Amino acid sequence: MLERLGRGSARHHWMIIGLWIATIVVLAVVAGRGHGQTRDVFTIPGTESQQAFDLLQERFPAANGTSAQVVFESPSGPLTQPAYVAAINAAVANLEKVPGAAGVLNPTNPALASQISKSQTIGFATVAFASNVTTLPKSTFDALRTAAQPAVDAGLTVQFGGAVVDYLNQPQSSISDHADAIGLGLAVIILLVSLGSVVSMAVPIALALVALGCSNLLLKIIESHATIGQVAPVLGTMIGLGVGIDYSLFIVSRHRQNLAAGMDVESSVARSIATSGSAVLFAAITVCMALAGLAMIRIPYLTTLGLSAAMYVAVTVVAALTLLPALLGLLGHRVNALAIRNHEEGDPSRSAAARWAHEIARRPVLFCLVSLAVLLTLAAPLLKIDLGFPTDSSAPTDLTQRQAFDLMSEGFGPGINGPLLVTVALSGPPSAGSAGMTAVTALATAIDSTPGVAGAQAIASPTGNAAIIDVIPTSGPAHPATADLVRTLRSDVIPTSVANSPIAVGDVAVGGATASQIDLTDLIRARLYLFIGAVILGAFLLLMMVFRSLFVPFKAAVMNLLSIGAAYGFVVAVFQWGWGKDLIDLQSTGPIVAFVPVMMFAILFGLSMDYEVFLLSRIREDFLRTGDSHTSVVNGLASTARVITSAALIMISVFLSFVTNPSPTVKMLGLGMAVAVFIDASIVRMMLVPATMELAGKWNWWIPSWLDRVLPHIAVDRPEPDDPPATRIHAVAPARQPVDVSS
């Protein structure tokens, strides 16, 4: 099927190219009519924090709204000085007029004395907004700064924090704005060196850009109908560029080898799509399967991120199997035009890669032990991983929300930046709410006396059918003690307090942003192993059907886990322990963002299959032709080493370019995936895979006869039409003398 698709696309190249151009035009028109935008909306179905959010949304929406903090610091003397009070009052009057503001809590109000620190030098006003932060215009942040100008004119230091500021005042970097262009530029250089021709280099770049453009337009259309996280387009661009260039490189390299062997253009394209193209298709299916598997975590935000990224991969592989052969058919032998060096491929058996493969074959045990030692050493920090979510304490120091966070911590303790919100559902009409509020007050007193709580205050809703208890922990939002406090309140303090009151335990929930992040982290921890197991099982079954082997999929699963574990360990050492953080302009350390390991696993497990399938398909193709395990391993590695190395360098360049992004989360994803690809393509594919396959020998391709008959046949490789019939894979291959390919 793929061979017919490749031949037809090459033969009718103008029709295929025209269809792609028409597709882009249609998508651009539809996307231009939409008004969607990316939004970070975290819902965690089935958790107590979500229960609290839903209750407030229904009965006490004013307490569930978005807010901003305006933090004042006096250069000398207390904020209660008349001049400072007048300036703050003027600023508050202006803040009340900011479009969308529903009310402002003024720290100079005697009833709100708790909003001024004990030192009297730091205070804050809270600006409440009735609408969701994602619906506020970008000008809202500028309006806040303008409104606070009277306090600045009076000599006060004014900083801004809260959810509104976090959303509207994203860190900017002139370099990060061009991260995709930087990655693309590095890819151009690598392709030129690898392929040795300007035209050959341009084909993968063009394919990747077309696929990326279509994917971005599709995402824009989807944004108008679904909630898509802000990381989605960055993640999609990162993956789309990488796989687009990699997939094209695999196919173009095979096409050029076929042309050099004397094939005509159409046959060469058809053969390339049937072999390298099928390996690319299988790898893409594995990537999409792993990304779609994020739905098993049952967190909508992660599900949409995974499906969005899978969409980029799906569009790319469709382009690689249709548009790419059309471009190659259009170019013909001109694919080697504008050469910067001789494009003729040398004899793989006499290459440096062949000599390296032969060296591994001579000492497989040594290379296995060395590879395992390196991987396990890199993975060691993973044992100390601390999952959580970043706070403004990890934001760049020049951002106002970081400075507001530090001022609030200094004046009121670290817990002020991560309050908990205990919600209570009350029954009966407002007039009957007094008994319920008495119980709420008693609950607030019990919470206030709990170790780890700096203060607790009960507030009733205007209708009397709900109440909240604002709880300030003594520890910061990302500190483990805060998570322990949430668990203590839920399992001990609240059940004990409401045992003899008119409030049922089910009517009380601990929520708020901090509790939501704790619930999210706990949920990911609980379901991570199920997700990993499902992805590994799915990949195992696919590899078993493709390569008709038990050892190959088992080895692939173990080695992918080792390479990803080593990447996790590297991320922990840099982002949690701070090793070398200055090299990537990371200004502070903190917990590993809870969804990053999940996203990394989904992406990297799939991407690592690119190299695994490409290498193994060439090894098995040679084995089917020769029946010699030793020779097939050496020849397979010799034939694919340059392409795998080039593809890995391209992927690493694209991922590393996103380390320039000021967001610690994007840095974490970019660096983690770049390191993982480097480890996978160097230590695993170039050392551990050939060494273990050399040790396994004839058992590489063994499968029980009954299982071979039951499993569906999926071929990503097959001998050339004039090759001898393939050896039966479930039978033991005939013993042959090793061939010295280095001579």
VOGU-3710 file (C-alpha; in Angstrom, 3 decimals, decimal comma):
1> mlerlgrgsa> 0,000/0,000/0,000  2,717/2,468/0,948  4,694/1,579/-2,153  1,665/2,359/-4,332  1,096/5,589/-2,387  4,704/6,664/-2,892  4,703/5,804/-6,594  1,373/7,539/-7,199  2,441/10,677/-5,322  5,715/10,849/-7,254
11> rhhwmiiglw> 3,972/10,301/-10,597  1,137/12,793/-9,959  3,287/15,260/-8,043  1,567/18,450/-9,217  -1,847/17,155/-8,146  -0,569/16,270/-4,639  1,232/19,587/-4,256  -1,916/21,408/-5,423  -4,045/19,551/-2,873  -1,686/20,584/-0,082
21> iativvlavv> -1,725/24,220/-1,209  -5,535/24,153/-1,319  -5,623/22,605/2,156  -3,437/25,368/3,576  -5,622/28,067/1,978  -8,833/26,543/3,357  -7,362/26,136/6,833  -6,084/29,726/6,788  -9,522/31,077/5,841  -11,313/29,063/8,533
31> agrghgqtrd> -8,694/29,909/11,180  -8,919/33,613/10,290  -12,619/33,620/11,082  -12,153/32,124/14,540  -11,527/34,036/17,738  -10,025/31,353/19,921  -6,967/31,689/22,123  -4,945/29,391/24,342  -5,975/29,323/28,007  -4,601/27,490/31,009
41> vftipgtesq> -7,684/26,036/32,707  -7,067/23,274/35,232  -10,008/21,119/36,241  -9,429/17,959/38,242  -12,608/15,860/38,187  -13,233/13,752/41,262  -10,983/15,706/43,626  -11,908/17,681/46,732  -10,412/20,901/45,370  -12,673/20,616/42,313
51> qafdllqerf> -15,637/20,052/44,641  -14,726/23,275/46,449  -14,406/25,168/43,163  -17,780/23,927/41,913  -19,503/24,883/45,184  -18,131/28,420/45,073  -19,066/28,738/41,416  -22,647/27,824/42,279  -23,220/29,518/45,640  -20,468/32,055/46,268
61> paangtsaqv> -19,103/33,221/42,888  -17,641/36,399/44,375  -15,191/34,282/46,399  -14,248/32,229/43,348  -13,286/35,114/41,115  -9,933/36,204/39,835  -7,874/38,704/41,774  -4,718/40,758/41,683  -2,599/41,980/44,563  -1,104/45,463/44,630
71> vfespsgplt> 1,747/45,410/47,149  2,996/48,634/48,759  6,340/49,027/50,545  7,395/52,141/52,348  11,018/53,292/51,973  11,023/54,600/55,559  8,508/54,660/58,365  5,101/52,965/58,620  2,510/52,918/55,856  0,081/54,509/58,307
81> qpayvaaina> 1,741/57,922/57,870  -0,846/60,422/56,559  0,988/61,039/53,281  1,219/57,331/52,521  -2,404/56,701/53,566  -3,586/59,463/51,226  -1,510/58,030/48,363  -2,811/54,479/48,923  -6,409/55,742/49,136  -5,961/57,591/45,830
91> avanlekvpg> -4,495/54,460/44,244  -7,383/52,321/45,562  -9,929/54,808/44,173  -8,274/54,451/40,776  -8,109/50,644/41,073  -11,890/50,533/41,654  -12,312/52,134/38,216  -10,177/49,570/36,359  -12,394/47,886/33,728  -13,643/44,555/35,067
101> aagvlnptnp> -12,790/45,265/38,720  -15,590/44,156/41,070  -14,118/45,590/44,278  -10,923/46,502/46,116  -9,892/45,662/49,682  -8,049/48,723/51,012  -5,264/48,008/53,537  -5,788/51,427/55,157  -9,283/50,355/56,240  -9,102/49,645/60,011
111> alasqisksq> -11,246/46,543/59,492  -8,526/45,136/57,180  -5,563/45,745/59,462  -4,295/42,225/58,688  -3,333/43,493/55,220  -0,515/45,547/56,722  2,523/43,705/58,054  3,582/43,761/61,690  6,512/45,970/60,707  3,979/48,420/59,226
121> tigfatvafa> 6,183/48,807/56,134  4,435/46,395/53,731  0,760/46,255/52,837  -1,393/45,012/49,989  -4,673/45,791/48,298  -6,686/42,975/46,699  -8,476/43,800/43,448  -11,291/41,329/42,720  -12,483/40,697/39,161  -15,875/39,185/38,404
131> snvttlpkst> -14,816/37,526/35,143  -12,357/34,725/34,472  -8,762/35,788/33,982  -8,706/34,383/30,434  -11,454/36,802/29,363  -9,683/39,932/30,623  -8,125/42,177/27,959  -4,343/42,489/27,770  -4,672/46,160/28,747  -5,857/45,216/32,256
141> fdalrtaaqp> -2,321/44,916/33,606  -1,357/48,331/32,224  -4,526/49,750/33,763  -3,487/48,384/37,173  -0,071/49,990/36,910  -1,544/53,324/35,861  -4,081/53,246/38,695  -1,345/52,706/41,311  0,698/55,681/40,098  -0,297/57,987/43,023
151> avdagltvqf> 1,445/55,557/45,428  4,552/55,534/43,238  4,542/59,343/43,117  4,447/59,390/46,935  7,689/57,380/47,053  6,212/53,953/47,758  7,512/50,827/46,029  4,590/49,194/44,224  4,592/45,630/42,843  1,811/43,519/41,376
161> ggavvdylnq> 0,955/39,848/41,871  -1,905/37,377/41,766  -3,511/35,290/39,040  -4,388/38,284/36,848  -0,790/39,502/36,732  0,615/36,001/36,252  -1,613/35,553/33,217  -1,260/38,980/31,644  2,409/39,692/32,401  4,218/36,733/30,890
171> pqssisdhad> 8,048/36,853/30,853  9,449/37,912/27,509  12,729/37,165/25,803  13,830/38,476/22,430  15,728/35,236/21,871  12,868/32,921/22,869  10,558/34,687/20,424  12,727/33,237/17,671  13,393/29,818/19,220  11,799/27,979/16,318
181> aiglglavii> 13,883/29,990/13,837  17,051/29,206/15,800  16,231/25,494/15,808  15,436/25,648/12,103  18,731/27,395/11,333  20,720/24,763/13,190  18,778/22,045/11,374  19,722/23,604/8,022  23,409/23,435/8,905  23,194/19,817/10,085
191> llvslgsvvs> 21,266/18,764/6,976  23,786/20,456/4,701  26,640/18,612/6,357  24,755/15,316/6,408  23,252/15,363/2,912  25,867/17,504/1,169  23,360/19,214/-1,114  21,365/22,424/-0,846  18,343/20,919/-2,604  18,425/17,747/-0,492
201> mavpialalv> 18,582/19,939/2,603  15,686/22,124/1,434  13,258/19,220/0,988  13,026/18,203/4,701  12,911/21,864/5,746  10,069/22,599/3,323  8,160/19,524/4,416  8,519/20,420/8,109  7,400/24,023/7,542  4,337/23,010/5,535
211> algcsnlllk> 3,309/20,417/8,137  3,952/22,875/10,964  1,915/25,577/9,238  -1,046/23,235/8,717  -0,847/22,038/12,321  -0,755/25,581/13,709  -3,800/26,535/11,626  -5,658/23,437/12,802  -4,840/24,268/16,409  -6,154/27,812/15,890
221> iieshatigq> -9,422/26,360/14,626  -9,648/23,942/17,564  -9,007/26,790/20,038  -12,326/28,338/18,987  -14,203/25,230/20,131  -12,110/23,789/22,981  -9,874/24,938/25,820  -6,229/24,504/24,820  -3,364/25,198/27,248  -0,806/27,899/26,534
231> vapvlgtmig> 2,002/25,339/26,357  0,274/23,483/23,482  1,501/25,607/20,536  5,042/25,775/21,947  5,097/22,025/22,542  3,535/21,357/19,139  6,078/23,544/17,359  8,905/21,839/19,228  7,710/18,357/18,294  6,440/19,239/14,822
241> lgvgidyslf> 9,741/20,729/13,687  11,735/17,854/15,123  9,730/14,958/13,724  9,039/16,752/10,441  12,716/17,105/9,650  13,622/13,690/11,084  10,956/11,784/9,157  11,914/13,542/5,932  15,605/12,879/6,507  15,002/9,143/6,903
251> ivsrhrqnla> 13,063/8,955/3,619  15,271/11,334/1,611  18,423/9,475/2,689  16,953/6,159/1,563  15,808/7,725/-1,738  19,289/9,041/-2,480  20,789/5,634/-1,718  18,324/4,027/-4,149  19,154/6,544/-6,878  22,857/5,899/-6,349
261> agmdvessva> 22,154/2,167/-6,768  20,673/2,830/-10,222  16,923/2,910/-9,572  14,701/5,206/-11,610  13,061/8,092/-9,742  9,545/6,648/-9,362  10,772/3,242/-8,263  13,224/4,835/-5,847  10,535/6,994/-4,259  8,143/4,049/-4,061
271> rsiatsgsav> 10,794/1,845/-2,483  11,776/4,576/0,004  8,173/5,046/1,145  7,679/1,275/1,381  10,731/0,843/3,641  11,809/4,024/5,453  8,306/5,443/5,022  6,734/2,473/6,744  9,247/2,765/9,584  8,316/6,448/9,863
281> lfaaitvcma> 4,602/5,583/9,884  5,067/3,012/12,627  7,168/5,428/14,698  4,523/8,147/14,276  1,768/5,745/15,346  3,780/4,952/18,471  4,268/8,664/19,231  0,562/9,400/18,769  -0,407/6,368/20,851  1,821/7,513/23,715
291> laglamirip> 0,544/11,098/23,543  -3,093/10,031/23,347  -2,426/7,779/26,336  -2,198/10,922/28,472  -5,993/10,729/28,599  -5,500/7,873/31,084  -4,320/10,411/33,672  -7,864/11,866/33,509  -6,773/15,476/33,719  -8,393/17,474/30,891
301> ylttlglsaa> -5,445/19,865/30,615  -2,993/17,013/30,020  -5,394/15,252/27,676  -5,692/18,304/25,418  -1,917/18,830/25,483  -1,346/15,219/24,451  -3,979/15,235/21,722  -2,729/18,575/20,385  0,836/17,274/20,161  -0,404/14,033/18,569
311> myvavtvvaa> -2,214/16,131/15,957  1,091/17,789/14,988  2,709/14,371/14,572  -0,232/13,000/12,574  -0,206/15,927/10,140  3,560/15,574/9,769  3,475/11,866/8,930  0,682/12,398/6,391  2,820/15,066/4,738  5,870/12,785/4,822
321> ltllpallgl> 3,974/9,996/3,036  2,255/12,165/0,401  3,814/15,604/-0,040  7,397/14,414/0,365  7,231/11,771/-2,407  5,516/14,376/-4,595  8,410/16,794/-4,035  10,935/14,041/-4,717  9,074/13,075/-7,893  9,041/16,698/-9,013
331> lghrvnalai> 12,764/17,137/-8,389  13,864/13,836/-9,910  17,644/13,561/-10,013  17,870/17,272/-9,160  17,433/16,261/-5,515  21,247/16,137/-5,462  21,651/19,557/-7,083  23,794/22,361/-5,652  26,070/19,876/-3,954  28,631/21,188/-1,494
341> rnheegdpsr> 30,460/17,871/-1,557  30,329/14,574/-3,398  26,893/13,179/-2,639  27,688/9,622/-3,567  27,289/7,369/-0,570  30,361/5,317/0,258  30,321/1,615/0,964  28,681/1,327/4,436  30,781/-1,742/5,209  33,948/0,396/5,018
351> saaarwahei> 32,633/3,347/7,010  33,645/4,476/10,477  30,235/3,313/11,700  30,975/-0,191/10,422  34,286/-0,228/12,242  32,511/0,982/15,387  29,853/-1,733/14,999  32,534/-4,368/14,527  34,290/-3,127/17,682  31,047/-3,491/19,643
361> arrpvlfclv> 30,592/-6,978/18,197  34,035/-7,953/19,500  33,364/-6,706/23,059  29,567/-6,719/23,591  29,745/-7,421/27,328  32,081/-4,479/27,951  29,894/-2,067/25,985  26,774/-3,309/27,776  28,306/-2,759/31,199  29,694/0,685/30,355
371> slavlltlaa> 26,376/1,823/28,847  24,365/0,584/31,813  26,756/2,235/34,284  26,408/5,611/32,548  22,607/5,384/32,277  22,091/4,304/35,880  24,433/7,033/37,157  22,505/9,691/35,230  19,194/8,294/36,476  20,258/8,257/40,158
381> pllkidlgfp> 18,887/11,766/41,012  15,457/10,513/39,948  15,215/8,782/43,342  15,014/12,241/44,960  12,496/13,811/42,558  10,060/16,270/44,120  6,932/16,803/42,028  4,947/19,992/42,369  4,129/23,223/40,582  6,165/26,388/40,121
391> tdssaptdlt> 5,214/29,533/42,006  6,204/33,129/41,430  9,250/32,421/43,581  10,780/30,700/40,524  9,873/33,516/38,118  12,628/35,804/36,753  13,685/38,345/39,370  12,895/41,309/37,117  9,195/40,405/36,920  6,866/42,379/39,163
401> qrqafdlmse> 5,021/39,239/40,319  8,298/37,755/41,566  9,068/40,939/43,517  5,501/41,058/44,870  5,834/37,403/45,968  9,052/38,186/47,837  7,561/41,272/49,506  4,461/39,356/50,634  6,623/36,545/52,037  8,791/39,060/53,857
411> gfgpgingpl> 5,858/40,951/55,365  3,337/38,210/56,080  5,176/34,881/55,924  5,470/32,435/53,010  1,953/31,034/53,485  0,303/34,283/52,386  1,205/33,393/48,789  -0,582/30,042/48,940  -3,774/30,345/51,007  -6,180/27,434/51,329
421> lvtvalsgpp> -9,896/27,896/50,873  -12,127/25,640/52,963  -15,652/25,712/51,539  -18,771/24,798/53,499  -22,179/24,093/51,944  -24,976/25,250/54,273  -28,598/24,134/54,002  -31,780/26,066/54,625  -32,823/29,657/53,892  -30,578/32,595/54,878
431> sagsagmtav> -32,538/33,181/58,089  -31,695/29,686/59,231  -28,029/30,080/58,511  -27,007/31,210/61,985  -26,722/27,668/63,363  -24,656/26,676/60,385  -22,411/29,725/60,730  -21,875/28,895/64,387  -20,575/25,507/63,302  -18,443/27,171/60,615
441> talataidst> -16,938/29,513/63,218  -16,143/26,530/65,442  -14,535/24,783/62,477  -12,458/27,895/61,734  -11,287/27,939/65,363  -10,253/24,277/65,155  -8,380/24,923/61,916  -6,698/28,013/63,350  -5,305/25,949/66,236  -3,882/23,285/63,895
451> pgvagaqaia> -0,073/23,163/63,711  1,070/24,644/60,410  -1,744/27,230/60,233  -0,839/30,904/60,636  -4,446/32,082/60,653  -8,010/31,169/59,649  -11,008/33,437/59,074  -14,638/32,463/58,287  -16,754/34,452/55,798  -20,427/33,799/54,946
461> sptgnaaiid> -21,895/34,176/51,472  -24,498/36,937/50,944  -27,270/34,315/50,594  -26,217/32,392/53,684  -26,144/29,024/51,934  -22,348/28,776/51,816  -19,298/29,913/53,718  -15,556/29,930/53,256  -12,690/29,718/55,710  -9,605/31,504/54,459
471> viptsgpahp> -6,619/29,533/55,787  -3,064/30,910/55,715  -0,421/28,179/56,181  2,891/28,866/57,859  4,727/27,314/54,889  4,889/28,322/51,235  2,661/26,903/48,491  5,354/24,572/47,113  6,629/23,369/50,506  5,913/19,725/51,444
481> atadlvrtlr> 4,562/20,908/54,807  1,670/22,634/53,021  0,680/19,382/51,310  0,866/17,631/54,693  -1,382/20,323/56,181  -4,000/19,800/53,456  -4,044/16,062/54,140  -4,280/16,650/57,906  -7,232/19,014/57,516  -9,068/16,575/55,263
491> sdviptsvan> -8,435/13,394/57,206  -8,408/14,588/60,820  -9,252/18,182/61,748  -12,391/18,650/59,638  -14,022/15,239/60,338  -13,373/15,653/64,079  -14,735/19,208/64,203  -17,948/18,560/62,276  -18,702/15,211/63,945  -21,250/16,772/66,342
501> spiavgdvav> -22,345/19,753/64,245  -25,206/20,312/61,748  -22,624/20,256/58,935  -21,920/16,966/57,178  -18,325/16,064/56,376  -19,262/15,826/52,685  -20,335/19,466/52,715  -16,802/20,637/53,582  -13,970/20,706/51,051  -10,427/22,060/51,133
511> ggatasqidl> -9,793/23,955/47,905  -8,038/26,968/46,472  -5,188/27,174/43,955  -2,640/25,577/46,289  -4,878/22,641/47,179  -5,690/22,158/43,479  -1,998/21,889/42,635  -1,499/19,392/45,468  -4,443/17,314/44,212  -3,109/17,489/40,674
521> tdlirarlyl> 0,322/16,302/41,790  -1,159/13,458/43,857  -3,357/12,404/40,942  -0,412/12,298/38,543  1,629/10,281/41,040  -1,214/7,808/41,497  -1,833/7,234/37,782  1,686/7,663/36,398  2,625/3,996/36,666  -0,633/2,880/35,064
531> figavilgaf> 0,005/5,248/32,171  3,619/4,123/31,754  2,603/0,470/31,890  -0,128/0,939/29,275  2,186/2,782/26,865  4,918/0,158/27,261  2,415/-2,675/26,736  1,011/-1,025/23,613  4,478/-0,439/22,157  5,512/-4,004/23,076
541> lllmmvfrsl> 2,568/-5,465/21,154  3,188/-3,255/18,124  6,893/-4,063/18,013  6,148/-7,751/18,451  3,783/-7,695/15,469  6,226/-5,727/13,323  9,475/-7,559/14,091  8,040/-11,012/14,909  10,146/-11,257/18,039  9,818/-11,359/21,804
551> fvpfkaavmn> 13,317/-10,165/22,660  13,277/-7,052/20,448  10,181/-5,398/22,015  11,289/-6,356/25,535  14,727/-4,854/24,908  13,193/-1,728/23,364  10,926/-1,162/26,372  13,740/-1,600/28,900  16,157/0,623/26,994  13,591/3,351/26,475
561> llsigaaygf> 12,915/3,345/30,202  16,652/3,599/30,891  17,165/6,547/28,533  14,093/8,406/29,794  15,090/7,686/33,408  18,535/9,150/32,725  16,890/12,268/31,270  14,650/12,556/34,352  17,721/12,356/36,579  19,416/15,115/34,587
571> vvavfqwgwg> 16,333/17,347/34,909  16,233/16,799/38,688  19,934/17,672/39,009  19,500/20,941/37,082  16,043/22,236/37,998  15,658/20,837/41,519  19,254/20,793/42,739  20,485/23,725/40,654  23,509/22,059/39,032  24,594/24,313/36,164
581> kdlidlqstg> 21,409/26,380/36,319  23,266/29,568/35,401  24,170/28,038/32,040  20,496/28,056/31,032  19,616/31,314/32,817  17,529/29,532/35,448  17,210/32,012/38,290  15,889/29,714/41,009  15,213/26,052/41,657  12,066/24,319/42,811
591> pivafvpvmm> 10,016/21,154/42,404  9,763/19,446/39,042  6,506/20,551/37,413  4,205/17,590/37,995  3,024/17,143/34,414  6,505/17,496/32,849  7,641/13,886/33,546  4,347/12,623/32,126  4,656/14,758/28,982  8,318/13,860/28,604
601> failfglsmd> 7,568/10,157/28,845  4,752/10,328/26,297  6,857/12,305/23,821  10,203/10,615/24,341  8,940/7,052/24,434  7,368/7,676/21,067  10,294/9,604/19,592  12,811/7,021/20,725  10,905/4,546/18,581  11,981/6,579/15,531
611> yevfllsrir> 15,573/5,500/15,991  14,646/2,046/17,295  12,412/1,212/14,340  14,728/2,786/11,771  17,732/0,851/13,098  15,928/-2,448/13,692  14,109/-2,370/10,362  17,450/-2,139/8,543  18,944/-4,887/10,726  15,961/-7,164/10,150
621> edflrtgdsh> 15,885/-6,350/6,447  19,488/-7,534/6,204  18,743/-10,582/8,355  15,835/-11,588/6,115  18,212/-11,437/3,177  21,232/-13,178/4,742  19,965/-15,119/7,749  23,145/-14,053/9,604  22,494/-12,248/12,901  26,042/-10,952/13,397
631> tsvvnglast> 26,368/-9,513/9,900  22,895/-7,986/9,934  23,597/-6,108/13,187  26,874/-4,719/11,876  25,477/-3,818/8,450  22,308/-2,334/9,921  24,219/-0,060/12,270  26,693/0,902/9,533  23,850/1,815/7,153  21,853/3,920/9,602
641> arvitsaali> 24,427/5,493/11,940  24,863/8,696/9,933  21,143/9,251/9,469  20,320/8,501/13,113  23,109/10,792/14,305  21,994/13,601/11,992  18,342/13,151/12,954  19,237/13,206/16,644  21,353/16,347/16,239  18,444/18,059/14,517
651> misvflsfvt> 16,014/17,049/17,251  18,478/18,144/19,944  18,985/21,516/18,227  15,249/22,139/18,003  14,655/21,187/21,628  17,640/23,157/22,946  16,494/26,294/21,129  13,462/26,368/23,435  15,699/26,482/26,513  15,982/30,208/25,743
661> npsptvkmlg> 12,345/30,587/26,779  12,147/32,403/30,149  9,429/30,032/31,395  10,992/27,392/33,697  8,420/24,853/32,478  9,359/25,317/28,812  13,055/25,237/29,758  12,450/21,983/31,610  10,705/20,371/28,651  13,261/21,606/26,115
671> lgmavavfid> 16,373/20,610/28,056  14,927/17,324/29,287  13,928/16,171/25,827  17,206/17,323/24,254  19,213/15,350/26,823  16,967/12,314/26,380  17,409/12,314/22,593  21,183/12,672/22,979  21,334/9,750/25,410  19,010/7,645/23,292
681> asivrmmlvp> 20,811/8,225/19,990  24,338/7,880/21,368  24,544/5,557/24,359  21,449/3,449/23,659  21,196/3,135/19,865  24,906/3,284/19,057  26,149/1,131/21,944  23,598/-0,731/24,027  21,276/-1,915/21,235  23,961/-3,474/19,001
691> atmelagkwn> 25,780/-4,940/22,014  22,679/-6,670/23,368  21,654/-7,862/19,915  25,132/-9,285/19,387  24,836/-11,149/22,684  21,344/-12,415/21,870  22,360/-13,690/18,436  19,729/-15,968/16,898  17,328/-15,277/19,780  16,804/-11,688/18,531
701> wwipswldrv> 14,218/-12,890/16,038  12,755/-15,878/17,885  9,028/-16,123/18,386  6,918/-19,233/19,167  5,304/-20,695/16,077  1,807/-20,517/17,568  2,220/-16,828/18,431  3,595/-16,079/14,970  0,436/-17,588/13,458  -1,906/-15,666/15,782
711> lphiavdrpe> -0,338/-12,199/15,540  -1,387/-9,890/12,695  1,399/-9,152/10,222  2,592/-5,546/10,021  5,648/-5,126/7,789  7,991/-2,147/8,015  10,650/-3,962/6,013  10,933/-6,667/3,387  13,649/-7,905/1,058  14,142/-6,423/-2,371
721> pddppatrih> 11,945/-8,122/-5,007  14,880/-10,058/-6,416  16,159/-11,222/-3,018  15,871/-14,865/-1,905  12,873/-15,845/0,223  13,001/-14,721/3,863  14,042/-17,061/6,598  11,155/-18,145/8,800  11,496/-15,915/11,837  10,182/-18,424/14,358
731> avaparqpvd> 12,790/-20,936/13,230  16,408/-20,855/14,342  18,504/-19,102/11,698  21,254/-21,269/10,217  24,638/-20,777/11,821  27,095/-18,816/9,710  30,641/-17,721/10,137  30,933/-14,057/11,208  31,837/-11,748/8,356  34,689/-9,310/8,969
741> vss> 33,154/-6,187/7,429  36,089/-4,003/8,432  38,430/-5,583/5,917
//
